[in-house]
Amino acid sequence: MYFAPMLQVQNYIPKPEQALALQRIYNEEMAAIHFGQGWDIYWHSQKNSLPSQAQYFQMVENKTACLPRMTLRMISELTGQDADTTKKIVHFVNMMGAAFQIADDVMAVESDDYRKERGSFCEDI
């Protein structure tokens, strides 16, 4: 299932070096999203083990920002953006992911309506 999207790259990306670059980006980001989700699950299930602020932000970058970051890295590769532009795009997406996740985590604690919708109090770390 994880590999099915990348099988299509061969059909639509005629340049082998671009296809290889997209495969590399995909592999890196799929590993990152699994690490991020794994850390979130671990910290959620281990009530006496909380992340540091730096660990939390790393988890958020890997869990929440991963899919849009992967998309924009691929677009950057296909459009021939320079490394500095790509770095700025990645930073922006990571910050957007962090903002979304922090807002979601705060709402899980502060909002009665949100808790009713989700069915639990503080279901994230």
C-alpha positions in Angstrom: 0.0 0.0 0.0 2.8 2.4 0.9 4.6 1.8 -2.3 1.7 2.0 -4.8 1.9 5.8 -5.3 5.5 5.7 -6.2 4.9 3.0 -8.8 3.1 5.7 -10.8 6.1 7.9 -10.8 7.7 5.6 -13.4 4.7 6.3 -15.7 4.6 10.1 -15.4 8.2 11.2 -14.7 10.3 10.5 -17.8 13.6 11.6 -16.4 15.2 8.8 -14.3 17.1 11.3 -12.1 13.9 13.1 -11.2 12.1 9.8 -10.5 15.0 8.7 -8.3 14.9 12.0 -6.4 11.1 11.7 -5.9 11.6 8.2 -4.6 14.3 9.4 -2.2 12.0 12.2 -0.9 9.1 9.7 -0.5 11.2 7.2 1.4 12.6 9.9 3.7 9.2 11.4 4.5 7.4 8.1 5.0 10.1 7.1 7.5 9.7 10.5 9.2 5.9 10.2 9.5 6.2 6.8 11.1 8.8 8.0 13.6 6.6 11.0 14.4 3.5 9.0 14.9 5.4 6.4 16.9 6.8 9.0 19.3 3.3 10.5 19.7 1.8 7.0 20.5 4.7 6.3 22.9 4.4 9.6 24.8 0.6 9.3 24.9 0.7 5.8 26.3 3.6 6.4 28.8 2.0 8.8 31.3 5.2 9.4 33.1 7.3 10.0 29.9 6.8 13.4 28.4 8.9 14.9 25.6 11.0 18.0 25.9 9.9 21.0 23.9 12.5 20.1 21.3 11.3 16.5 21.1 7.7 17.7 20.8 8.5 20.0 17.9 10.5 17.2 16.2 7.5 14.9 16.6 5.2 17.5 15.1 7.5 18.1 12.1 7.5 14.4 11.5 3.9 13.7 12.2 1.8 16.7 11.2 3.9 18.5 8.7 5.2 15.5 6.8 2.7 15.0 4.0 2.5 18.7 2.9 6.3 18.9 3.3 6.7 15.8 1.1 4.5 17.3 -1.5 6.2 20.6 -1.6 9.7 19.0 -1.6 8.6 16.9 -4.7 7.2 20.0 -6.4 10.4 21.8 -5.6 12.4 19.0 -7.2 10.2 18.9 -10.3 10.3 22.6 -10.8 14.1 22.8 -10.3 14.1 25.0 -7.3 17.5 25.7 -5.7 18.4 24.3 -2.3 17.9 27.6 -0.4 14.4 28.0 -1.8 13.6 24.4 -0.9 15.0 24.9 2.6 12.8 27.9 3.1 9.7 26.0 1.9 10.4 23.1 4.3 10.9 25.5 7.2 7.6 27.2 6.4 5.7 23.9 6.1 7.2 22.7 9.4 6.1 25.9 11.2 2.6 25.5 9.7 2.4 21.9 10.9 3.6 23.0 14.4 1.0 25.8 14.5 -1.8 23.4 13.5 -0.7 20.6 16.0 -0.3 23.0 18.9 -3.7 24.5 18.3 -5.2 21.0 18.1 -3.5 20.0 21.3 -4.6 23.1 23.2 -8.2 22.7 22.0 -8.1 19.1 23.2 -7.5 20.4 26.7 -9.5 23.7 26.7 -12.6 23.1 24.6 -15.5 21.1 25.9 -17.1 20.9 22.5 -13.8 19.6 21.0 -13.6 16.9 23.7 -17.2 15.9 23.1 -16.5 15.6 19.3 -13.3 13.6 19.9 -14.7 11.5 22.8 -11.9 12.0 25.3 -9.9 14.6 27.2 -6.4 15.2 26.1 -6.2 12.3 23.7 -2.9 13.6 22.4 0.2 14.2 24.5 
